[in-house]
Structure formats: C-alpha cells, structure tokens
C-alpha cells in the first residue's frame, strides 16, 4: 500500500511539473503570492517554529520586526518553491541569465589551481537553482551529498534530472566511498547547515548567538583527502535574479585546528543571514538541541 501511495505521489509531481512548464515565471510569481497566503495564513506551515527561531536569534528585535521578517521569509519560501519546480523545465542558458557572478576571477582561479575541491553552501537564497547551476559554473564532475527521499520514485526522478545538468547526487551513506574512488576533476557539494542526524559526531559552535550543532563530514573529508574548501553563496537580487560568490574557507585543511573549517563556514553564513535574514530557511527545527536541553533541565528539577 505504501509503495502504491508513493507511486501516486510521483505521478502527481510529474503532472504538476508538466503544468508548471506551460506557465512563464512572471505568472508563477502570481501563484507564489497565493502560495504565501496559504502557507502563512491558512495552514500556518511551521509558523510557530519560524517565529520562535527569529526571536531567539534576534532577541533585541521587537515583535513588529519579527512578524515583518516572518512575512518576508514566507514570501521568499513560496518563490523558492515555485522557482524550484520551474527549474525542471528551464534551459541551462535561461538559468545562467538569472545568475550573476560577483567575483568571477575567483571561479577562474579555482579551476586553474585545483583538480578537486569541496564546496560548502547553505539553505540561503535559492539553493535548488544553485545546485543545478554549479556544474555550469565550474568545469568539474560535480557530486552533491544528500539524504535519499523515502519515495523511491521521486528520488530516482530527481537524481536522473539533476544528472542531466551535471550534478550527480550521492547518498550521504556513500560519501566515503565516493571520495576514495574519485580519480578525475571533481567538486563535492555539501549543504552543511542542516541539523545533524548523529549528535555524538556533531561539532558545536555559537551561531546567531546560540550554541548550535553542526555536521562535521565536510571537515572530515577535507582534512583526510587534503582538499581545499570554498563557500559558495547565493544572494537574492530580485525575483528570479541571484548573485553567486565564492569565498575561500581553507586551502590547506590539515594545517588548521580541528573544527576551524566548520567555524569559518559558520561565520560566513552568519554574516549572510544578518545582511538579509528573510533569505535563510527559518522553518527548520535548527535548535532542537536547545529544546531538549531545556526539557532535560526541567525534568531533573534544574539539575543536568
């Protein structure tokens, strides 16, 4: 029965993508306004989580600012949703027109200096379009580390579609195998701002003024295989228009102290969020560890 439901979900996705293909982006932004209203006002999708995250990260801001930023975030989230779906039918040339390189000299330098690199990015701007775009910006065989979807039909479709653009998705469980068996010009793409599945292996750094757990895989592989690490950022300029920049995190990972690569990544991301808070993914339970610590503290009568 579960397999049947997953197949129906896959057929619905394909139907919706076929429908989206018929509409220009400017019409989809009209639909995005409707999607925003449904997400924020009707089903109130993770609204409490979003507002809570904004409050604890910006404790000096008043409720008017929190509410206004939440509204902007849901407008942005709705745009990202529709843009991502439209991305399945955009040509490479059309997508490239929607991105501007803020420091193209660094992209040229990367290609000349390194045969293999690690790219660290985040759920900021339009990360879905960014994942499609990276293979067109750099002349590398590009691999994206991801957690497979429970729906095998949709998962297979996404992997096949991304591969057409040059982004080969690799399950997080196969990351080590991928690095050990690489023998060509390759770029390894990590979205590293998710909540860690295994907290025992996570690193902790202050982020937005809060103790925050971070995935450590990016640093582990960079140090083990001595690969340079660059942050790739995507800044929104206007609807459907973005700016991409690259910033060096570590050229010689083994020369850095443990945790320094992740810490540098965190500092860059933090600066990006402070410049435009509404463009980050606030609807995730990013600080579950703080909630769990509070619950433990309360259940033990104040002794942990």
Protein Blocks (a to p, Z undefined) as FASTA:
>chain_A
ZZmmmmmmmmmmmmmmmmmmmpcfklmmmmmmmmmmmmmmmnopoklmmmmmmmmmmmmb
cfklmmmmmmmmmmmmmmmmmmmmmmmmpcfklmmmmpccfblmlmmmmmmmpmbdcddd
ddehjfklmmmmmmmmpccdddddddddfblmlmmmmmmmmmmnopacddfklmmmmmmm
gcbdcdddddfkbccfblmlpccddeehiacdddfklmmmmmmnopacdddddddfbghi
acdddddfblblmlpcehklmmmmmmmmmmmmmmmmmlpcfkbcfklmmmmmmmmmmmno
opZZ
